Amino acid sequence: MDRSIVYPGSIPLDTDLLATNRNAMVALGALLSATLGMPQVVDGLTVTPSVPASMAVVVAPGSITQFTTVDQNAYGSLSADTSDGLVKMGVNLTGATLTLAAPTTSGQAINYLIEAAFQEADANPVVLPYYNAANPVQPYLGPNNTGVAQATQRTQRVQLQLKAGSPAIVGTQPTPTVDSGWSGLAVVTVNYGQTQITASSITPCPQAPIIPFKLPQLRPGFSQIQTFTASGYFVVPQGVSRLRLTVIGGGGAGGTHASIPSGGGGAAGQAIRILSGIVPGSVVPVTVGVGGAALTGGNTGNGGAGSTSSFGVYVSATGGQGGGGGAGSTTAAGGAGGSGVGGDVNLAGAIGTDSIIPAARGGDGGGPGNGRGTTGYVTGISAPGYGGGGGGGGSNSTTGSGVGAPGGAGGSGIMIVEF
């Protein structure tokens, strides 16, 4: 950063002090840009009900950064600098209270948007004493003894704004849009007749540019993980725009044959993808594939196929096919493996192995996480791992004229989301 230079015995200038302040601001702005980037970034400024509860909310102390220029207006004796860009930070050291009103029509509700922006302003006007060369013991009051007050501080704060939407029937009330240059912090919903704002009335804006981590919390790579073993929804957290996805489909079940050992089920496909540009607050449907079901009740035939796992429309992995069974006299084939779709890495699932009639042994399921085929009239072992194929059932004869045992079930799928 630049530094002003003064020397012993020299007459200090007002620009020496002003340049020192400006240079420190420029250095801090460069550091903010290097660490946080150019967009608005919010820290703190959480919205909570007042205590005791009332029709007011409190915006906690915090800060906001915003890309602007060095000085829109002259800074004392220093000229304005509107050509050089700079990231600045507004800081509120104390909380702010905002009061809301309920709609006046029964059955209606209203949404209030609380938004924030960087604000710079000159403040603390004072009538300053000036040196009077004609009478040094009697200073001028204000420039040229005009008595005019002058700002003594250029403040950088967080400006808060409460925007009221239009009252409407509960559930249909619109939320005001965030103004250009502002960041939405929270939406507060107030119903007719409501006399207190509670935590359930306040919904943080999902796209608020809130810092998700502080430096001591940062870890290399993706630092948090959410695992789905059943279908559901993933809500992209605030501050997150990049995900690493690992998706595995359901494995196929081992087959069941009437007189010979059956084939092992195929393993599910797998896909891995780094997904960028995801919008915070987005709700993405997650489908977790089910493992193929084994045949029961004395039924014979191919084992059930596993189903597909997917993360929205972005990436998926198909399930493995069931192992061979039925009543034919030939060796029962293993089921085909699934495949990854839409990933940066798409992996095919292993094919289940064929049955071995001379050993009266069912085929192993495709792996990893596969179930083992069994020897003799023993039910095939179900897959213990995600996406593994179930083992084929054995038979009580090595000649192909015996009775086949049921196959084992395929392993269920899984979705792993890292962010």
C-alpha positions as CSV (number, residue, x, y, z in Angstrom):
1,M,0.0,0.0,0.0
2,D,1.1,3.6,-0.5
3,R,2.4,5.6,2.5
4,S,2.7,9.3,2.9
5,I,6.1,10.7,3.8
6,V,6.8,13.6,6.2
7,Y,10.1,15.0,7.5
8,P,11.2,16.6,10.7
9,G,10.8,20.4,10.6
10,S,8.5,20.3,7.5
11,I,5.1,21.9,7.7
12,P,2.5,19.1,7.8
13,L,-0.2,19.3,5.2
14,D,-3.8,18.3,5.5
15,T,-3.3,16.0,2.5
16,D,-0.8,14.0,4.5
17,L,-3.5,12.9,7.0
18,L,-6.1,12.5,4.3
19,A,-3.9,10.4,2.0
20,T,-3.0,8.2,5.0
21,N,-6.7,7.4,5.5
22,R,-7.4,6.9,1.8
23,N,-4.3,4.6,1.3
24,A,-5.3,2.4,4.2
25,M,-8.8,2.1,2.8
26,V,-7.4,1.2,-0.6
27,A,-5.2,-1.5,0.9
28,L,-8.1,-2.9,2.9
29,G,-10.2,-2.9,-0.3
30,A,-7.5,-4.8,-2.2
31,L,-7.4,-7.4,0.5
32,L,-11.2,-7.8,0.5
33,S,-11.1,-8.2,-3.3
34,A,-8.4,-10.9,-3.0
35,T,-10.2,-12.9,-0.4
36,L,-13.9,-12.3,-1.0
37,G,-14.0,-11.3,-4.7
38,M,-16.0,-8.5,-6.2
39,P,-19.7,-9.4,-5.5
40,Q,-21.6,-8.2,-2.5
41,V,-20.7,-10.4,0.6
42,V,-22.7,-10.3,3.8
43,D,-21.4,-11.3,7.3
44,G,-23.8,-11.3,10.2
45,L,-27.0,-9.2,9.8
46,T,-29.2,-12.1,10.9
47,V,-32.9,-11.2,11.3
48,T,-34.6,-12.4,14.5
49,P,-37.7,-11.5,16.5
50,S,-37.5,-8.7,19.0
51,V,-37.2,-9.6,22.7
52,P,-39.8,-9.4,24.2
53,A,-41.7,-10.4,21.1
54,S,-43.6,-7.6,19.3
55,M,-44.4,-6.5,15.8
56,A,-40.7,-5.8,15.3
57,V,-37.6,-7.7,14.1
58,V,-33.9,-7.0,14.9
59,V,-31.2,-7.0,12.3
60,A,-28.0,-8.0,14.1
61,P,-24.7,-6.2,13.7
62,G,-22.7,-7.2,10.7
63,S,-21.0,-6.0,7.5
64,I,-21.4,-5.9,3.7
65,T,-18.8,-5.6,1.0
66,Q,-19.5,-4.0,-2.4
67,F,-17.5,-3.0,-5.4
68,T,-17.6,0.7,-6.0
69,T,-15.1,3.5,-6.6
70,V,-12.4,5.1,-4.4
71,D,-14.3,8.3,-3.7
72,Q,-17.4,9.6,-5.4
73,N,-16.9,13.1,-3.9
74,A,-13.9,15.1,-2.9
75,Y,-12.3,13.9,0.3
76,G,-11.3,17.1,2.0
77,S,-8.5,18.5,-0.1
78,L,-8.2,15.3,-2.1
79,S,-10.1,15.3,-5.4
80,A,-12.8,12.7,-6.1
81,D,-11.6,9.5,-7.7
82,T,-14.4,7.9,-9.7
83,S,-12.2,6.2,-12.2
84,D,-10.5,3.6,-10.0
85,G,-12.6,0.7,-8.7
86,L,-12.4,-0.5,-5.1
87,V,-14.2,-3.0,-2.8
88,K,-15.4,-1.3,0.3
89,M,-16.9,-2.6,3.5
90,G,-19.9,-1.1,5.4
91,V,-20.0,-2.0,9.1
92,N,-22.9,-1.8,11.6
93,L,-21.6,-2.2,15.1
94,T,-25.1,-2.1,16.6
95,G,-28.3,-3.9,15.7
96,A,-31.3,-2.2,14.0
97,T,-35.0,-2.6,14.8
98,L,-37.6,-2.6,12.1
99,T,-41.3,-2.5,12.8
100,L,-43.9,-4.3,10.7
101,A,-47.7,-4.1,10.4
102,A,-50.3,-6.8,9.9
103,P,-52.8,-6.6,7.0
104,T,-56.1,-5.1,7.8
105,T,-58.3,-7.6,5.9
106,S,-59.3,-10.9,7.4
107,G,-57.7,-13.9,5.6
108,Q,-54.8,-12.0,4.1
109,A,-51.1,-12.1,4.7
110,I,-48.2,-9.8,3.7
111,N,-44.6,-10.5,2.9
112,Y,-41.9,-8.0,4.0
113,L,-38.5,-8.1,2.4
114,I,-35.5,-7.0,4.4
115,E,-32.5,-6.0,2.2
116,A,-29.1,-4.5,2.7
117,A,-26.7,-2.4,0.7
118,F,-23.4,-0.6,1.2
119,Q,-23.8,3.1,2.1
120,E,-21.1,5.8,2.2
121,A,-21.9,9.3,3.5
122,D,-20.3,12.3,5.1
123,A,-21.4,12.9,8.7
124,N,-20.7,14.7,12.0
125,P,-20.9,18.3,10.7
126,V,-19.0,20.7,12.9
127,V,-18.2,24.5,12.6
128,L,-14.4,24.2,12.5
129,P,-11.9,26.8,13.7
130,Y,-9.6,28.2,10.9
131,Y,-6.4,30.1,11.3
132,N,-6.8,33.8,11.1
133,A,-3.6,35.4,9.9
134,A,-4.8,38.9,10.7
135,N,-5.5,38.0,14.3
136,P,-4.0,34.6,15.2
137,V,-5.5,34.6,18.7
138,Q,-9.0,34.9,17.2
139,P,-9.7,32.0,14.8
140,Y,-12.2,32.1,12.0
141,L,-15.3,30.0,12.5
142,G,-15.8,28.0,9.4
143,P,-14.1,28.5,6.1
144,N,-13.5,32.3,5.5
145,N,-15.3,32.9,8.8
146,T,-18.6,31.9,7.2
147,G,-19.8,29.9,10.2
148,V,-20.6,27.0,7.8
149,A,-20.5,23.5,9.4
150,Q,-18.4,20.9,7.6
151,A,-18.5,17.1,7.7
152,T,-15.8,15.6,9.8
153,Q,-16.2,12.0,9.0
154,R,-16.9,9.8,5.9
155,T,-18.8,6.8,7.2
156,Q,-19.2,3.4,5.6
157,R,-22.3,1.6,6.9
158,V,-24.9,-1.1,6.1
159,Q,-28.0,0.5,4.8
160,L,-31.2,-1.5,5.6
161,Q,-34.5,-1.3,3.8
162,L,-37.9,-2.8,4.7
163,K,-40.0,-3.4,1.6
164,A,-43.7,-4.3,2.0
165,G,-45.4,-6.6,-0.6
166,S,-49.0,-6.4,-1.5
167,P,-51.5,-8.0,1.0
168,A,-53.2,-11.1,-0.5
169,I,-55.0,-14.3,0.5
170,V,-52.8,-16.4,2.7
171,G,-50.5,-18.5,0.6
172,T,-50.8,-16.2,-2.5
173,Q,-49.1,-13.1,-1.1
174,P,-46.2,-11.9,-3.4
175,T,-42.7,-11.3,-2.1
176,P,-41.1,-8.0,-3.2
177,T,-38.1,-8.4,-5.5
178,V,-34.6,-7.5,-4.4
179,D,-33.6,-4.1,-5.7
180,S,-30.5,-3.8,-8.0
181,G,-27.4,-3.2,-5.9
182,W,-29.0,-4.6,-2.7
183,S,-28.9,-8.0,-1.1
184,G,-32.0,-9.7,0.3
185,L,-31.5,-10.8,4.0
186,A,-34.9,-12.3,5.0
187,V,-38.6,-12.4,4.2
188,V,-41.0,-11.9,7.1
189,T,-44.6,-13.1,6.7
190,V,-47.3,-11.4,8.8
191,N,-50.9,-12.6,8.9
192,Y,-54.1,-10.7,9.6
193,G,-54.5,-10.3,13.4
194,Q,-50.9,-11.2,14.2
195,T,-49.6,-9.3,17.2
196,Q,-46.1,-10.8,17.5
197,I,-43.3,-11.7,15.1
198,T,-41.9,-15.2,15.9
199,A,-39.1,-17.2,14.4
200,S,-41.5,-19.2,12.3
201,S,-42.5,-15.9,10.5
202,I,-38.9,-15.3,9.3
203,T,-37.4,-17.0,6.3
204,P,-33.8,-16.2,5.4
205,C,-33.4,-15.4,1.7
206,P,-31.8,-18.4,0.1
207,Q,-29.7,-16.3,-2.3
208,A,-28.3,-14.0,0.4
209,P,-24.5,-13.7,-0.2
210,I,-23.7,-14.7,3.4
211,I,-20.2,-16.0,4.1
212,P,-20.7,-19.7,4.7
213,F,-17.3,-20.2,6.4
214,K,-14.8,-18.3,8.5
215,L,-11.1,-19.0,8.0
216,P,-10.7,-21.4,11.0
217,Q,-13.5,-23.5,9.6
218,L,-12.1,-23.9,6.1
219,R,-10.8,-27.3,5.0
220,P,-9.4,-28.3,1.7
221,G,-11.8,-29.5,-1.0
222,F,-15.5,-30.0,-0.3
223,S,-16.0,-29.7,3.5
224,Q,-19.6,-30.9,4.1
225,I,-21.5,-33.9,3.1
226,Q,-25.1,-35.0,2.9
227,T,-25.9,-38.7,2.2
228,F,-29.3,-39.9,0.8
229,T,-30.2,-43.6,1.3
230,A,-33.8,-42.9,0.3
231,S,-35.4,-40.5,-2.2
232,G,-35.9,-36.9,-1.1
233,Y,-34.8,-33.3,-1.9
234,F,-31.5,-31.5,-1.6
235,V,-31.7,-27.8,-0.7
236,V,-28.6,-26.0,-1.9
237,P,-27.2,-24.1,1.2
238,Q,-26.5,-20.4,1.3
239,G,-23.1,-19.5,-0.2
240,V,-22.8,-22.8,-2.1
241,S,-22.6,-22.9,-5.9
242,R,-20.5,-26.0,-6.4
243,L,-21.3,-29.6,-5.6
244,R,-19.5,-32.9,-5.9
245,L,-22.0,-35.8,-6.6
246,T,-21.5,-39.5,-6.3
247,V,-24.5,-41.5,-7.4
248,I,-24.9,-45.3,-7.4
249,G,-28.0,-47.1,-8.6
250,G,-29.7,-50.2,-7.2
251,G,-28.1,-53.6,-7.8
252,G,-29.9,-56.5,-9.5
253,A,-31.1,-59.6,-7.6
254,G,-29.8,-63.1,-8.1
255,G,-32.1,-65.3,-10.2
256,T,-34.1,-68.3,-9.2
257,H,-34.1,-71.5,-11.3
258,A,-36.4,-74.5,-11.1
259,S,-33.7,-77.2,-11.4
260,I,-30.2,-75.7,-11.6
261,P,-28.2,-72.9,-9.9
262,S,-29.1,-69.4,-10.9
263,G,-27.0,-66.5,-12.1
264,G,-25.8,-63.6,-9.9
265,G,-27.3,-60.1,-10.3
266,G,-25.5,-57.3,-12.0
267,A,-24.0,-54.4,-10.1
268,A,-25.4,-50.9,-10.5
269,G,-23.7,-48.1,-12.5
270,Q,-21.9,-45.3,-10.8
271,A,-21.3,-41.6,-11.8
272,I,-19.2,-38.9,-10.3
273,R,-19.7,-35.2,-11.2
274,I,-18.5,-31.8,-10.1
275,L,-21.6,-29.6,-10.6
276,S,-20.9,-25.8,-10.9
277,G,-23.2,-22.8,-11.1
278,I,-25.9,-24.3,-8.9
279,V,-28.1,-21.6,-7.4
280,P,-28.2,-21.3,-3.6
281,G,-31.7,-22.1,-2.3
282,S,-32.5,-24.4,-5.3
283,V,-34.5,-27.5,-4.4
284,V,-33.2,-30.5,-6.3
285,P,-35.1,-33.8,-6.3
286,V,-33.0,-36.8,-5.3
287,T,-34.0,-40.3,-6.4
288,V,-32.3,-43.3,-4.7
289,G,-32.6,-46.5,-6.7
290,V,-34.0,-49.6,-5.0
291,G,-32.1,-52.9,-5.1
292,G,-33.7,-55.6,-7.2
293,A,-36.1,-57.9,-5.3
294,A,-35.5,-61.6,-5.0
295,L,-38.2,-63.9,-6.2
296,T,-40.3,-65.5,-3.4
297,G,-43.1,-68.0,-3.0
298,G,-41.6,-70.7,-5.2
299,N,-41.6,-68.5,-8.3
300,T,-38.8,-68.9,-10.8
301,G,-37.2,-66.5,-13.3
302,N,-34.7,-63.7,-13.5
303,G,-34.0,-61.7,-10.4
304,G,-35.5,-58.3,-10.1
305,A,-33.6,-55.4,-11.7
306,G,-32.3,-52.5,-9.6
307,S,-33.7,-49.0,-10.3
308,T,-32.0,-45.8,-11.3
309,S,-30.6,-43.2,-8.8
310,S,-30.5,-39.6,-10.0
311,F,-29.8,-36.0,-8.8
312,G,-32.3,-33.9,-10.6
313,V,-31.6,-33.8,-14.4
314,Y,-27.9,-33.5,-13.8
315,V,-26.5,-37.0,-13.2
316,S,-27.8,-40.5,-12.8
317,A,-26.8,-44.2,-12.5
318,T,-28.9,-47.0,-13.8
319,G,-29.5,-50.2,-11.8
320,G,-28.1,-53.7,-12.5
321,Q,-30.1,-56.4,-14.2
322,G,-31.3,-59.5,-12.4
323,G,-29.4,-62.8,-12.7
324,G,-30.7,-65.5,-14.9
325,G,-33.3,-68.1,-13.7
326,G,-36.4,-69.8,-15.0
327,A,-36.8,-73.4,-16.2
328,G,-34.3,-73.7,-19.1
329,S,-31.7,-76.4,-19.2
330,T,-28.7,-74.2,-20.0
331,T,-26.4,-72.5,-17.5
332,A,-28.1,-69.4,-16.0
333,A,-26.3,-66.2,-17.0
334,G,-25.3,-63.4,-14.7
335,G,-27.2,-60.1,-14.9
336,A,-25.8,-57.1,-16.9
337,G,-24.4,-54.2,-14.9
338,G,-25.8,-50.7,-14.9
339,S,-24.1,-47.5,-16.1
340,G,-23.4,-43.9,-15.1
341,V,-25.0,-41.1,-17.1
342,G,-24.0,-37.5,-17.2
343,G,-21.0,-37.7,-14.9
344,D,-17.5,-36.4,-15.3
345,V,-16.7,-40.1,-14.6
346,N,-19.2,-42.7,-15.6
347,L,-18.6,-46.2,-14.3
348,A,-20.2,-49.4,-15.5
349,G,-21.4,-51.9,-13.0
350,A,-19.8,-55.4,-13.0
351,I,-21.7,-58.2,-14.6
352,G,-22.9,-61.0,-12.3
353,T,-21.3,-64.3,-12.8
354,D,-22.9,-67.3,-14.5
355,S,-24.1,-70.3,-12.5
356,I,-21.9,-73.4,-12.3
357,I,-24.0,-76.6,-12.7
358,P,-21.3,-79.2,-12.0
359,A,-20.6,-77.5,-8.7
360,A,-24.3,-76.9,-8.0
361,R,-23.3,-73.3,-7.3
362,G,-25.0,-70.0,-8.0
363,G,-23.2,-67.1,-9.6
364,D,-21.8,-64.3,-7.6
365,G,-23.4,-60.9,-7.8
366,G,-21.5,-58.1,-9.6
367,G,-19.4,-56.0,-7.2
368,P,-18.2,-54.3,-5.2
369,G,-20.6,-54.8,-2.3
370,N,-21.9,-57.9,-4.0
371,G,-23.7,-60.9,-2.6
372,R,-22.1,-64.4,-3.0
373,G,-23.6,-67.3,-4.9
374,T,-24.3,-70.4,-2.8
375,T,-23.6,-74.1,-3.2
376,G,-26.3,-76.6,-2.7
377,Y,-29.9,-75.8,-2.0
378,V,-29.1,-72.6,-0.2
379,T,-30.6,-69.2,-0.9
380,G,-28.2,-66.8,-2.6
381,I,-26.7,-64.2,-0.3
382,S,-28.1,-60.7,-0.7
383,A,-25.8,-57.8,-1.5
384,P,-24.5,-56.1,1.6
385,G,-23.1,-53.0,-0.1
386,Y,-24.7,-50.1,-2.0
387,G,-25.4,-51.1,-5.7
388,G,-24.0,-54.6,-5.4
389,G,-25.7,-57.5,-7.2
390,G,-27.3,-60.3,-5.3
391,G,-25.9,-63.8,-5.3
392,G,-27.5,-66.6,-7.3
393,G,-29.1,-69.6,-5.4
394,G,-27.5,-73.0,-5.6
395,S,-29.2,-76.3,-6.3
396,N,-29.4,-79.7,-4.7
397,S,-28.0,-81.5,-7.7
398,T,-24.8,-81.3,-9.8
399,T,-26.5,-82.8,-12.9
400,G,-29.0,-80.2,-13.7
401,S,-31.9,-82.3,-12.6
402,G,-32.4,-81.1,-9.1
403,V,-34.2,-78.1,-7.5
404,G,-32.8,-74.6,-7.5
405,A,-32.7,-72.3,-4.5
406,P,-33.9,-68.6,-4.6
407,G,-31.4,-65.8,-5.4
408,G,-30.5,-63.0,-3.0
409,A,-31.7,-59.4,-3.3
410,G,-29.6,-56.6,-4.8
411,G,-28.1,-53.8,-2.8
412,S,-29.9,-50.4,-2.7
413,G,-28.5,-47.3,-4.2
414,I,-27.0,-44.2,-2.6
415,M,-26.5,-40.5,-3.3
416,I,-23.6,-38.6,-1.8
417,V,-23.6,-34.8,-2.1
418,E,-20.5,-32.9,-1.0
419,F,-20.4,-29.1,-0.8
